[in-house]
Amino acid sequence: MATAVSPLAVALPALPPLAGVRLGAAAAGIRYQGRTDVVMIEVAPGSTAAGVFTSNKCPGAPVDWCRAALKGGKARMVVVNAGNANVFTGKAGHDACAATAAAAARLGDCSAKQVMVASTGVIGEILPHEKLTAALPALHASLSEDNWEAAARGIMTTDTFPKASTRTATIGDTEVRITGIAKGSGMIAPDMATMLCFIFTDAKIPAPALQTLLSKGVNATFNCTTVDSDTSTSDTVMLIATGQARHKRVPAEGGAMLKDFARALNELLLDLALQVIRDGEGAQKLVRIDVTGAKTAKSAKKIGMVVANSPLVKTAIAGEDANWGRIVMAVGKAGEPADRDTLSIGVGGTWMAKDGGVVPGYDETPVVAHMKGQEIDIAIDIGLGRGKATVWTCDLTHGYIDINGSYRS
């Protein structure tokens, strides 16, 4: 497990209580010793819920459980464990989810179908759910509205820092709060979300409107990030509304009255997504890639993600090498409309190539200086249309090999 904190780490913000949410963390000894590895979150009765999950065709049992549970649109408890992903575990995986949900439901006096479970860690090992459920009674008794940091730390695996974000928004004349925690460091090419993310609001929003907001927001944030091109089997993002704020009634379809809420939610989602990239395994640099001039927005995003996932591009960034030819290569292999005679490439605000050729008098000095920084900006203009997209990634260093070469040992 990584010990040195990422040089791109950001500090946790102040996380005030959120009405209708109590949370905490405990050490169950599932895999890690001497640290918390189980998190419980209890929300007010009547809370509504939405979720998006991995597109991986080999999802974990907790993903299957939550997909089924969310059909009811309600949630009362969330239980998360770190160290064991409960993936590729067959019937034992489902049994672990059912046992965990039943134990939490007894403590929360609710239906097991209102208990959401999530797991992260090693794939292919049976989850010792007896250890998990044994830790729940004392954990439930210790829940507090002030335990946001403890919860953020309790869901970490190879993460080097806890990740959380909070925003406020208005619905009508009423201020509401949105707060979320996330974990993720490797196996990040979400195609829906990151490894695990749990967001809460005190607003009263029907489940269908929550689902629309979350799905749209994730697509423009988490789905535009990558660390290593690998889509986790456990990816889960959940949004739960406790309904404790007093504001005008929100219709099932949401609508214009949720415009400011959507703004704040999207800001929070992007903040959490970028914190995950900042904690990419072995990462030393955060990379933003802006693609313009593509045939469509979908094409622009595809091109951006191919560049972001290119090992040659990522290692050049790690080596602080202004090798823009690698970016050209990645654009060309994306399988999207592109023309070398209209393509332009820029780094750090300096255009290196324009319309298929090197810019006359191009001076690499400012680009080299930019490459030595911790935040790298790449601009790609395809020159064929109006499609545009922004994606984020990190560099690829030997640290990634060190972490993943010894992950199970």
ZILINJO-V451403 format. One record per backbone hydrogen bond with DSSP energy under -0.5 kcal/mol. CO is the residue of the C=O (numbers start at 1). NH is the residue of the N-H. Records with the same first field share a line. If there is no record, write none. Layout:
CO: NH ; NH
//
This chain:
6: 9
14: 16
18: 21
20: 44
22: 42
23: 144
24: 40
26: 28 ; 37 ; 38
37: 82
38: 26
39: 80
40: 24
41: 78
42: 22
44: 47
47: 75
48: 241
50: 239
52: 237
60: 63 ; 64
61: 65
62: 66
63: 67
64: 68
65: 69
66: 70
68: 71
69: 72
70: 73
73: 49
76: 43
77: 116
78: 41
79: 118
80: 39
81: 120
83: 122
86: 61
87: 124
89: 92 ; 93
90: 93 ; 94
91: 95
92: 96
93: 97
94: 98
95: 99
96: 100
97: 101
98: 102
99: 103
100: 104
101: 105
102: 106
103: 107
104: 108
105: 109 ; 110
111: 114
112: 115
114: 76 ; 77 ; 116
116: 79
118: 81
120: 83 ; 84
122: 85 ; 86
126: 128
127: 129
128: 131 ; 132
129: 133
130: 134
131: 135
132: 135 ; 136
133: 136 ; 137
135: 139
136: 140
137: 141
138: 142
139: 142
140: 143
144: 23 ; 147
147: 151
148: 152
149: 153
150: 154
151: 155
153: 156
163: 182
165: 180
167: 178
169: 176
170: 172
171: 174
174: 171
176: 169
177: 202
178: 167
179: 200
180: 165
181: 198
182: 163
183: 196
185: 281
186: 185
187: 189 ; 232
188: 227 ; 228 ; 229
190: 55
194: 236
195: 236
196: 183
197: 238
198: 181
199: 240
200: 179
201: 242
202: 245
203: 205 ; 243
206: 210
207: 211
208: 212
209: 213
210: 214
211: 215
212: 216
213: 217
214: 218
215: 219
216: 220
218: 221 ; 223
221: 224
222: 225
224: 392
229: 231
230: 232
233: 60
235: 54
236: 197
237: 52
238: 199
239: 50
240: 201 ; 242
241: 48
245: 247
249: 251
251: 254
253: 255
254: 251
255: 258
256: 259
258: 262
259: 263
260: 264
261: 265
262: 266
263: 267
264: 268
265: 269
266: 270
267: 271
268: 272
269: 273
270: 274
271: 275
272: 276
273: 277
274: 278
275: 279
277: 280
280: 283
285: 395
286: 376
287: 393
288: 290 ; 378
289: 291 ; 391
290: 292 ; 380
291: 389
292: 382
293: 384 ; 385
294: 387
296: 300
297: 301
298: 302
299: 303
300: 304
301: 305
302: 306
303: 307
304: 308
305: 309
306: 310
307: 310
310: 314
311: 315
312: 316
313: 317
314: 318 ; 396
315: 319
316: 321
317: 320
320: 322
321: 323
322: 324
323: 326 ; 327
324: 328
325: 329
326: 330
327: 331
328: 332
329: 333
330: 334
331: 334
332: 335
339: 342 ; 343
343: 356
344: 381
345: 352 ; 353
346: 379
347: 350
349: 351
350: 347 ; 352
352: 359
353: 345
354: 357
357: 354
359: 362
362: 364
364: 368
365: 369
366: 370
367: 371
368: 372
369: 372
370: 373
374: 286
376: 288
377: 348
378: 290
379: 346
380: 292 ; 382
381: 344
387: 294
389: 291
391: 289
392: 226
393: 287
395: 397
397: 400 ; 401
398: 402
399: 403
400: 404
401: 405
402: 406
403: 406
404: 407
406: 409
//
